[in-house]
Amino acid sequence: MKVIILAGGFGTRLSEYTDNLPKPMVPIADKPIIEHIMMIYSKFGLNNFIVALGYKGDKIKSHFNKINHKWNIELVDTGAETLTGGRIKRLESFVGNENFCLTYGDGLSDININNLIKFHQSHKKLLTVTAVRPPARFGSLEINSDNSVVEFNEKIDKGDNWINGGFFVASPKIFNFIKGDNTIFEKEPLENLSKIGELKAFKHFGFWQCMDHKIDKEILDKMASKKPPIWLK
């Protein structure tokens, strides 16, 4: 099964690093985060990657041309301004008629990819998204009608909401739901798939962390100092 990694965005919220690098090339410990993502999939025997390039894609090409690795990697320029849905659409010919995995180039998890794929195969719908609970970064307040704080929680995740954690498994039929370069995958395609009952959620209760801000990178750097890091155990 092939794995698409979306690696073309501008990464503006991580501008301390992305002025010179595409976000997937920002290092976590001694490797770019995209390599950590590939190692997650490779741990489960998935070694065929299609990387959707955009912003500073030459940096990613240069990196993989220099290092030794056991993966089969297709580096595809999907346009500097193309949106997430458009990037996926441009890779239709690379995928063929088989189911494929899809994820973002900025998120790590200890997800069991085999279980994710088995779940997708069991329900026979067009798309599976991994649902995760967002890490608790800030404390929460409960405030009543007279503005009194009735409950204060310091960085406690109540676990009552789920977000898109990437790590999708998809049927090639999802390409029919993407119009073109200006389509945001998380808008019309996912909204329409959910409306017709073709989107299922694989609930992941373990570790998940995206790298949106500097603090996220610092968290991942600290975790990567432990060998192996949690996402590769």
N, C-alpha and C positions, 0 to 999 in steps of 0.2 A: 504493500500500500504506500502510495506517495504522500509526502507531507509538504504542504504549502506553508511558507512562513512569510507574513507580510512585513516587509522591511524597508518601506519607502517613504514613511512619514517624516515630517520636519522635526518632531520632538521638541516643540517650542517650550514646553514646561520644564525641560531639562537643559536649558540653554547654556548652562555653565559648561556643559560637555558637547552639546550638539551644534555649537557654532562651527566646530571643526570636524565633527564625526556624525554619521547617521546614528540614531539611537541604538540600533542593534549592535553597533560596534563599541558602545561604551563598555569599558571593562568592569567585570565583577571579579575581584581578586586578580588572577593572572590571565583571564580569558574574556573576550567579548561576550556579552550576554547571549548573543545568537548561538555561540558554541555550546553554552550551557543548555540552551533549549534543544539543540540537536542531540546532545548527550542524553537528555531525558528520553527522547524517542528511540535513540540507538540502544538504550538499555533494554527496550522491548523488541529489538530486532528490526526497527524501521530505520533504514539507512538511505532512502531515496528522497532527496529534498529538492523542492523548487522554491527559490527565493525571489520574491517580488521586489525588485529594486526601484528606487526613485531618487530621493534626496541623497546626494553624495554616494550614489551606488558604486562609484569607482573605488571607494575605500573598501567596500565589502569584496569586490572583485579582486583587488590587490591582495587583501588578507588571505583569501582562500587559494590564491595562486602561489602563495609563499609557504603555506604550512602543509605538513603531512597529515592526512586524515584517511579514515576508512570509508568515508561516505561518498555517495554519488550525488553531486550537487549541480543543479542547473540554475544559473544566475541569469534572470530575465529582467531586462529594463522595461518597466511598466509605466514609465512617464513620471516626471517630477511633480506634476500637478494632479495626477490621477487620484481619485478617492478610493476608499477601501473596496467597495463593490467593483469598481472599474478595474482595480488591480487583479482581483479574483477572476473577473470575466476575461481578461487578457491571457489568462493561463489555461483557458478551456482546452486548447489543442494539446497542451502538455500533459493533461490529466488522462484523457481518453475516456473510456466507458466504465471505469472502475470507481468504487467509493474511494475517498481520499480524506486525509487529515488536514486540518487547517488551524493555524494559530497566529498570534501576534508576536512580533519580534522583541517584546519587552516584558514578558511575564514568565515566572518560574513556579513550579508546583511539584509536589511529590505524588501527583496523580498516577494511578495505575492505568497506563494506556491500553493494555490488553482488556481490562474490565470495561473501559470506555468503549472500545470497539465492539465488544460482545454485547453491550447494552444497545448500541446503535443497531447492530444486526438483529437483535431480538424484537425491536418494536417496528422495524421496517418502514419508518418514516424517512423523509428526505434529509433531515438535518438534526444533529444532536449538538447542543451547546453545553459546555461544562459550567454549572452554576456553582458559585463560591460565595462565601460570606466575606464581606470586605474586612480587612484587618482594622482593628480599633485604633485609630490614630489620635482621636480627640475625645475628651470626656463629654458626657451628655448631661443636659439639664432638663428636668420636667418642671414647667412653670404653670401655675394656675391663673385664674382670671384676674387676680389682684397683683399679679407679677411676683408672687412669692415663689421661691424655688422649693418645690416639695420633694424633689429627689435629685441627688447629685451622684453621677457615676463617673469615676475617673478611669477612662480608657477601658470600659467594660463593654464587650460586644454581646448584646442581648441575642444575637443570632436570629432576628426575626425578619431579615431581608436577604435577598439573594441578588447577585449581580453577574453579568457576563464575564466569565473568566477565560474566554478563549477556548483553546483545546477542543475544537469542533471535529466531528466526523460528518462527512457530507456525501450525498449522492450527486453524481454529475448532473442530475436534473435541476439542481439549484441554479445552474447557469441561466436557465430560462427565466429566472426571477430577477435577473440583473440586466438593466437596460444598457449601460455603457459607462464611460469614464467618470461621469459626474454622479454616479450612484454611490451613496453611502450604504455599505452593507448592513449596518446596524439600524438603518431606517426602513425604507420600503421592503427590501427583501426579507428581513427578519420579521417585520410587522406582518407582512402578507403570509409568510409561511406559518406564523402563529395563528392567524385568523382562520386558515383552512385546516388546522390541526396537523401540520407537517413538521412541527418543531418540538423536539423533546429535550428535557433538561436532565443531564447526568449530575446529580448532586455530589459534590466533593466536599467532604468534611475535614480534610487534612490541610496541609500547608499550601498556601498560594500567596504570591506577592508580585505585584506589578512594579515597574520602575517608572513612575510618572514624574517624580520630583527628586531632588538631591537627597532628601531624607530616606527615600526608598532605596536609592543606591547604597547609602551608608548601612542600612539594615542588611541588604544582601551581601555587601562586602564583609560585614562581621560574620554572617552565617557561613560564607564561603571559606572563612579561615578554619572552620572545622572540617576535617577530612574523613569521609566524604561529606559534602554539604547535604542537608536534609533532602533536597530534590534529587539526589543521586544515590540515596541509600537503598 
